[in-house]
Amino acid sequence: TTLIAALANDLVDQEPVTILDADIGQSSILPLTITLLLARKKFHSLAGLTRIRQDFVPGYNLVLNRERNAEIMGRFAAEAARWSRYCLVDTTGFVLGPGVLVKKTEIQHVRPDLVVALQHEEELSPLLDVMDCPVLHLSVQAQVSVKSEAVRRERRHRRLARYFRNAGMRRVPLRLAGDIPPDAERNIVGLYDEEFLGLGIAEGITRNHILVRTPVHGYIRRVEFSPVRFSMNRDR
């Protein structure tokens, strides 16, 4: 994310730049979402950029959501060509074990002109050995620290808490929901009209309705549940 922000701030003096925030766990915008952003001038944070498109990935498990995640990334990368000549893609750091297949699927959908490989030693070798696109190898700068899972969870919580801080309650017909997991109260849901509108929290489920806490004001046509639970004090 730091590298992409620096690159964008260099390029934006010449022309607009799109940034694809695809790090669903550590998103600069909103966890569980992929967002296409547009920069027209220098900026300090991705959060202040213009949002062109946004969509929902129902869970942090990218093995289970591999195709869904990569399809959104590919669709948004194609959309970026309408807005700028440069699209910078900020991915997750999930690159080991099953992360190799996740990254391969993302690359197949996005079809990048260049992959920038940031590694401390040789940890990306299993992925880079099976790639057939140009790769630029860079070492990780010494001042960049590895964040613990506890720190990452806390950052996710803060961003979600900020998003839901002024949310209101809405009653949504139960028929608008797809598969509802057992014990689904407190689960985060994606809310849609024709396109993704935003997130909600399923605060209660009755025979006919779902009580949803959300900042979304638009007309809701569809509700999609994720397995992620959230309260202002805890998420998982």
Residue pairs with C-beta under 8 A, 6 or more apart in sequence:
1 23
1 26
1 28
1 46
1 90
2 144
3 116
3 118
3 138
4 19
4 88
4 89
4 90
5 43
5 45
5 46
7 88
8 17
8 19
8 39
8 43
8 86
8 88
9 39
9 42
9 43
11 17
11 86
12 39
12 40
12 41
12 42
12 43
13 42
15 84
15 85
15 86
16 38
16 39
16 40
16 83
16 84
17 38
17 39
17 84
17 86
17 87
17 88
18 36
18 37
18 38
18 39
18 52
18 80
18 83
18 84
18 86
18 87
18 88
19 36
19 37
19 38
19 39
19 46
19 49
19 87
19 88
19 89
19 90
20 34
20 35
20 36
20 37
20 73
20 76
20 77
20 80
20 87
20 88
20 89
20 90
20 110
21 27
21 28
21 29
21 34
21 35
21 36
21 37
21 46
21 90
22 34
22 69
22 72
22 73
22 89
22 90
22 91
22 92
22 106
23 90
23 91
23 92
23 93
24 31
24 32
24 33
24 34
24 57
24 60
24 62
24 69
24 92
25 31
25 60
25 92
25 152
25 156
26 92
26 152
26 155
26 156
27 33
27 34
27 35
27 159
28 45
28 46
28 47
28 90
29 35
29 37
29 46
29 47
29 51
29 54
30 54
30 159
30 160
30 163
30 199
31 60
31 156
31 159
31 160
32 56
32 57
32 58
32 59
32 60
32 188
32 190
32 199
32 226
32 228
33 54
33 55
33 56
33 57
33 196
33 199
34 54
34 55
34 57
34 69
34 72
34 73
34 76
35 51
35 53
35 54
36 51
36 52
36 53
36 54
36 76
36 79
36 80
37 46
37 49
37 50
37 51
37 52
38 49
38 50
38 51
38 52
38 83
38 84
39 49
39 50
40 50
43 49
46 90
52 79
52 80
52 83
53 76
53 79
53 195
54 196
55 72
55 76
55 195
55 196
56 190
56 192
56 196
56 199
56 224
56 226
57 65
57 68
57 69
57 72
58 65
58 68
58 190
58 224
58 225
58 226
58 227
59 65
59 226
59 227
59 228
60 228
62 69
62 92
62 94
62 99
62 102
63 98
63 101
63 102
66 101
66 102
66 105
67 105
69 102
69 105
69 106
70 102
70 105
70 106
70 108
70 109
70 110
71 109
73 89
73 106
73 109
73 110
74 108
74 109
74 110
74 111
77 87
77 89
77 109
77 110
77 111
77 112
80 87
81 87
89 110
89 112
91 103
91 106
92 99
92 102
94 102
94 103
95 103
95 123
95 124
95 127
96 123
96 126
99 127
100 126
100 127
100 130
103 127
104 127
104 130
104 131
107 115
107 131
107 133
111 133
112 133
113 133
113 134
114 133
114 134
114 135
114 136
115 131
115 133
115 134
115 135
115 136
116 135
116 136
116 138
117 124
117 128
117 135
117 136
117 137
117 138
118 138
118 139
118 140
119 137
119 139
119 140
120 139
120 140
128 135
147 155
153 235
156 235
157 230
157 234
157 235
160 188
160 199
160 230
160 235
161 232
163 199
163 215
164 199
164 201
164 213
164 214
164 215
164 230
164 232
166 215
167 200
167 201
167 213
167 214
167 215
168 213
168 214
168 215
169 203
169 211
169 212
169 213
170 200
170 211
170 212
170 213
170 214
170 216
170 220
171 209
171 210
171 211
171 212
172 191
172 209
172 210
172 211
172 212
172 220
172 223
173 208
173 209
173 210
174 205
174 206
174 207
174 208
174 209
174 210
176 210
176 220
176 221
176 222
176 223
177 189
177 210
177 222
177 223
177 224
177 225
178 222
178 223
178 224
178 225
179 225
180 205
180 225
181 187
181 225
181 227
184 202
184 205
184 225
185 202
185 203
185 204
185 205
186 201
186 202
186 203
186 229
186 230
186 231
187 201
187 202
187 225
187 226
187 227
187 228
187 229
187 230
188 199
188 200
188 201
188 202
188 226
188 228
188 229
188 230
189 199
189 200
189 201
189 202
189 210
189 212
189 223
189 224
189 225
189 226
190 196
190 199
190 200
190 223
190 224
190 226
191 197
191 198
191 199
191 200
191 212
191 214
191 216
191 220
191 222
191 223
192 220
192 221
192 222
192 223
192 224
193 218
193 219
193 220
193 221
194 221
197 216
197 218
197 220
198 214
198 215
198 216
199 214
199 216
200 212
200 213
200 214
200 216
200 223
201 212
201 213
201 214
201 230
201 231
202 210
202 211
202 212
202 225
203 211
203 212
203 213
204 210
204 211
205 211
210 223
212 223
228 235
228 236
229 235
229 236
